[in-house]
Structures are given as C-alpha cells and as structure tokens.
C-alpha cells in the first residue's frame, strides 16, 4: 500500500504511456509529413519557377526567327488541344 501511494497510484506512468507517448509518435509522423511532403512541394515549385525563368531568359535572345518559331509552335499546340478535343471524346 505504501508503494502505491508513494508512486501516486502510478498516474505519472499511466499518463506517460497513454497520452505522452502516442502524442510524441503523432508529432514525429507529422514532422516527417511536413518535411518531406509540404516542404517538398514548396521546394519543387521554387525549382520549377527558377527553371522556367532561366528557360525564358534563354528564349529571349533577340532573334526574330526564334520568336516566330515559338509563336508558331504555340499556335499549333493550341489548335491540337482545342480542335483535337472533338476527336478525343469518343464516348
């Protein structure tokens, strides 16, 4: 009886195993999710923006022929997307 009262009915141990340990595990899982998923998406968007900026800077080289070719490719792609949609929807 003395041991039970001296250890405060083992409430600290019970609280440790029932509340603190599961919450620490949940915190660890959420930290991993934040580090790999959330931060990964942010890093990927930053790298994509950097890549597109560098690509845009390369495309602006002052040659009129390059601008015309890029415009022609864009128009052809838009035509394929919008006109081709009629043929892709078979159902």
Buried (B, 14 or more C-beta within 10 A) or exposed (E): EEEEEEEEEEEEEEEEEEEEEEEEEEEEEEEEEEEEEEEEEEEEEEEEEEEEEEEEEEEEEEEEEEEEEEEEEEEEEEEEEEEEEEEEEEE
